[in-house]
Amino acid sequence: MNASDRLIVALDVAGPDEARDLISRIGNRAGVWKIGLELLFTGGAELARELAGDGQKVFVDAKLLDIPNTVERATANIAALGAAFLTVHGHDIKTMEAAMRGRAGSDLKLLAVTVLTSLDAADLEQQGSRMDPAELVLHRATLRRESGFDGVIASGHEAAEIRQATGSDFLIVTPGIRPAGSAAGDQARVMTPAKAIAAGADYLVVGRPITQADDPAAAAAAIAAEIDTALSA
C-alpha cells in the first residue's frame, strides 16, 4: 500500500450528496471512505453499494453489537453491499463469531472495536470496568485470536502493544488522528498521523481535520505526506 491507501476519510456528513462532493474533491488522496451511523441512516447504505460498484473501498462503521442472530444477518447484508471493512464491538467472542458467520464467502474484513477513542479511564469506570483504557484494549485485541477477526480499531496510544501481542499480519486501524495543532474535539486519546504510523497502525481514520478544512483535498494530501514520511523513517 502507498501512503494514501492507508488514509480512511470519515464521511460524517448529513447526506449522500455532501459525501459525494467530498469524495470528488479529495479524489485519490485517500484510499478508503468510511460511512458511519450518521450517514448510514440517510442513504449511506446505497452510497456504500454505489462506491463499491465503482471500485472504491468502503468502510461501514456500524459498530455492531446485538444478539448473535442479528449480528450475523446484519453482517451478511453489509457484505452484500460490497464493503471492504466492517466494525463490530469486540466485547465478547459470541458476537464476533456471529459476524464471522455472516461474512462467510465474502471479502469483507472484520475489525473489532476495542475502546472508543472518546473514552478515558473515568468513563470506563462508569461502565463498571476497573481496567484502564490500555489494559482493556489489549484484552479485547487478544480475543480476536479466538474469533478470527482481521484486526481492531484502537487508539495510537495502544497500537505498539497490540502490534507486539498480535504480530505483523493483524490490522490496526486508528481513529482519533489529529495533525499537530488541530483541536481534539470530543476525542480523549488523540495522536498525530506520524506517531500513529510509527506506533504500528496500518490505517488512519481522519474526519473533521479533512472534511471541515477549507481545502479538504490539500488537508488529505498533507496527512498522506506525513504518513509517507513516517513509513520511510
C-alpha positions as CSV (number, residue, x, y, z in Angstrom):
1,M,0.0,0.0,0.0
2,N,1.1,3.5,-0.6
3,A,0.5,6.3,1.9
4,S,-2.8,7.5,0.5
5,D,-4.1,3.9,0.5
6,R,-3.7,3.9,4.3
7,L,-5.9,7.1,4.8
8,I,-9.5,6.5,5.6
9,V,-11.7,9.6,5.4
10,A,-14.7,9.6,7.8
11,L,-17.7,10.8,5.8
12,D,-19.5,12.1,8.9
13,V,-21.8,14.4,6.9
14,A,-25.6,14.9,6.7
15,G,-26.3,13.0,3.5
16,P,-25.0,11.3,0.4
17,D,-24.8,14.4,-1.8
18,E,-22.5,16.1,0.6
19,A,-20.5,12.8,0.8
20,R,-20.2,12.6,-2.9
21,D,-19.0,16.2,-3.1
22,L,-16.2,15.5,-0.6
23,I,-15.2,12.3,-2.4
24,S,-15.0,14.2,-5.7
25,R,-12.8,16.9,-4.1
26,I,-10.5,14.6,-2.3
27,G,-10.1,12.0,-5.1
28,N,-7.2,9.6,-4.9
29,R,-5.6,11.4,-1.9
30,A,-7.4,8.9,0.3
31,G,-7.8,5.1,-0.2
32,V,-11.0,4.3,1.9
33,W,-14.3,6.0,2.6
34,K,-15.9,5.5,6.0
35,I,-19.6,5.5,6.2
36,G,-20.7,5.7,9.9
37,L,-24.0,5.9,11.7
38,E,-24.8,9.5,10.8
39,L,-24.7,8.8,7.1
40,L,-26.0,5.2,7.2
41,F,-29.4,6.4,8.1
42,T,-29.6,9.0,5.4
43,G,-28.8,6.8,2.4
44,G,-25.4,5.7,3.3
45,A,-26.0,2.0,2.6
46,E,-26.9,2.7,-1.0
47,L,-23.9,5.1,-1.2
48,A,-21.7,2.2,0.0
49,R,-23.1,-0.1,-2.7
50,E,-22.5,2.7,-5.3
51,L,-18.9,3.3,-4.3
52,A,-18.1,-0.4,-4.1
53,G,-19.6,-0.8,-7.5
54,D,-17.2,1.9,-8.8
55,G,-14.2,0.0,-7.4
56,Q,-13.8,2.2,-4.3
57,K,-13.0,0.8,-0.9
58,V,-15.8,1.4,1.7
59,F,-15.6,1.0,5.4
60,V,-19.0,0.6,7.1
61,D,-18.6,1.8,10.6
62,A,-21.7,0.1,12.0
63,K,-20.2,-0.9,15.4
64,L,-22.5,-3.9,15.6
65,L,-23.4,-5.3,19.0
66,D,-26.6,-7.3,19.4
67,I,-27.8,-10.9,19.8
68,P,-25.8,-13.3,17.5
69,N,-28.6,-13.9,15.0
70,T,-29.0,-10.2,14.4
71,V,-25.2,-9.6,14.1
72,E,-24.8,-12.5,11.7
73,R,-27.6,-11.3,9.4
74,A,-26.6,-7.6,9.5
75,T,-23.0,-8.6,8.6
76,A,-24.3,-10.7,5.7
77,N,-26.3,-7.7,4.4
78,I,-23.3,-5.3,4.7
79,A,-21.1,-7.8,2.9
80,A,-23.6,-7.9,0.1
81,L,-23.1,-4.1,-0.3
82,G,-19.5,-4.8,-1.4
83,A,-18.0,-3.2,1.7
84,A,-14.3,-3.8,2.4
85,F,-14.4,-3.2,6.1
86,L,-17.0,-3.5,8.9
87,T,-16.7,-2.7,12.6
88,V,-18.2,-4.9,15.3
89,H,-17.8,-4.2,19.1
90,G,-15.2,-6.7,20.3
91,H,-16.7,-7.2,23.8
92,D,-17.2,-11.0,23.5
93,I,-16.4,-14.0,21.4
94,K,-20.1,-14.8,20.8
95,T,-20.7,-11.6,19.0
96,M,-17.5,-11.8,16.9
97,E,-18.2,-15.4,15.9
98,A,-21.6,-14.4,14.7
99,A,-20.0,-11.7,12.4
100,M,-17.6,-14.3,11.1
101,R,-20.5,-16.5,10.1
102,G,-22.2,-13.5,8.4
103,R,-19.2,-12.6,6.3
104,A,-18.7,-16.1,5.0
105,G,-18.0,-16.2,1.3
106,S,-17.2,-12.5,1.0
107,D,-14.0,-10.4,1.1
108,L,-15.3,-8.3,3.9
109,K,-12.7,-7.7,6.6
110,L,-13.9,-7.5,10.2
111,L,-12.5,-5.1,12.7
112,A,-13.2,-5.3,16.4
113,V,-13.8,-2.0,18.2
114,T,-11.8,-2.2,21.5
115,V,-12.3,1.1,23.4
116,L,-13.7,4.2,21.7
117,T,-11.1,7.0,21.5
118,S,-13.6,9.4,23.1
119,L,-13.4,7.4,26.4
120,D,-10.9,7.7,29.2
121,A,-10.4,5.7,32.5
122,A,-13.2,7.6,34.3
123,D,-15.7,6.8,31.5
124,L,-14.7,3.1,31.7
125,E,-15.2,3.1,35.5
126,Q,-18.7,4.4,34.9
127,Q,-19.3,1.4,32.7
128,G,-18.2,-0.9,35.5
129,S,-14.6,-1.6,34.3
130,R,-11.7,-1.1,36.6
131,M,-9.2,-1.6,33.7
132,D,-7.5,1.5,32.3
133,P,-8.0,2.0,28.5
134,A,-4.7,0.4,27.5
135,E,-5.4,-2.8,29.5
136,L,-8.9,-3.2,28.2
137,V,-7.8,-2.5,24.6
138,L,-5.1,-5.2,24.8
139,H,-7.5,-7.7,26.4
140,R,-10.1,-7.2,23.7
141,A,-7.5,-7.3,20.9
142,T,-6.4,-10.7,22.1
143,L,-10.0,-12.0,21.9
144,R,-9.7,-11.8,18.1
145,R,-7.3,-14.8,18.2
146,E,-10.3,-17.0,19.1
147,S,-12.7,-15.3,16.7
148,G,-10.5,-15.0,13.6
149,F,-11.1,-11.3,13.1
150,D,-8.8,-9.4,10.7
151,G,-8.0,-6.6,13.1
152,V,-9.0,-4.0,15.6
153,I,-10.0,-0.3,15.9
154,A,-7.7,1.2,18.5
155,S,-6.1,4.4,19.6
156,G,-2.5,5.1,18.6
157,H,-1.6,5.0,22.3
158,E,-2.2,1.3,22.3
159,A,-1.0,0.4,18.8
160,A,2.5,-0.6,19.8
161,E,1.4,-3.0,22.5
162,I,-1.2,-4.5,20.2
163,R,1.4,-5.0,17.4
164,Q,3.7,-6.7,19.8
165,A,1.0,-9.0,21.0
166,T,-0.7,-9.9,17.7
167,G,2.1,-9.9,15.1
168,S,2.5,-8.3,11.7
169,D,-0.5,-9.8,9.9
170,F,-3.0,-8.2,12.1
171,L,-4.7,-4.9,11.0
172,I,-4.6,-2.0,13.4
173,V,-7.0,0.8,12.3
174,T,-6.5,4.0,14.3
175,P,-9.1,6.8,14.7
176,G,-8.6,9.9,16.9
177,I,-6.0,11.2,14.5
178,R,-5.2,14.9,14.8
179,P,-2.4,16.7,12.9
180,A,-0.3,18.9,15.1
181,G,-2.1,22.0,16.1
182,S,-5.6,20.6,15.4
183,A,-8.4,20.7,18.0
184,A,-9.0,17.4,19.8
185,G,-12.8,17.9,19.7
186,D,-14.7,15.1,21.5
187,Q,-11.7,12.8,21.3
188,A,-9.9,11.9,24.6
189,R,-6.9,9.9,23.2
190,V,-5.6,11.5,20.1
191,M,-2.3,11.2,18.2
192,T,-0.6,12.7,15.2
193,P,-0.5,10.7,11.9
194,A,3.2,10.2,12.0
195,K,3.2,9.0,15.6
196,A,0.3,6.6,15.0
197,I,2.1,5.0,12.0
198,A,5.4,4.8,14.0
199,A,3.5,3.0,16.7
200,G,2.3,0.3,14.3
201,A,-1.0,1.5,12.8
202,D,-1.8,0.2,9.3
203,Y,-4.7,2.6,8.5
204,L,-5.6,6.0,9.9
205,V,-9.2,7.3,10.2
206,V,-9.5,11.0,9.8
207,G,-12.7,13.0,9.8
208,R,-13.0,16.7,10.8
209,P,-9.4,17.7,10.1
210,I,-10.1,16.9,6.5
211,T,-13.9,17.2,6.0
212,Q,-14.1,20.6,7.8
213,A,-10.9,22.0,6.2
214,D,-11.2,24.9,3.8
215,D,-9.5,22.7,1.3
216,P,-10.2,19.0,2.1
217,A,-8.0,17.8,-0.8
218,A,-5.0,19.7,0.5
219,A,-5.6,18.5,4.0
220,A,-5.8,14.9,2.9
221,A,-2.7,15.3,0.8
222,A,-0.8,16.7,3.8
223,I,-1.8,13.8,6.0
224,A,-0.8,11.3,3.3
225,A,2.5,13.0,3.0
226,E,3.0,12.7,6.8
227,I,2.1,9.0,6.6
228,D,4.7,8.6,3.8
229,T,7.4,10.3,5.8
230,A,6.7,8.1,8.8
231,L,6.7,4.9,6.7
232,S,10.1,5.9,5.2
233,A,11.5,6.5,8.6
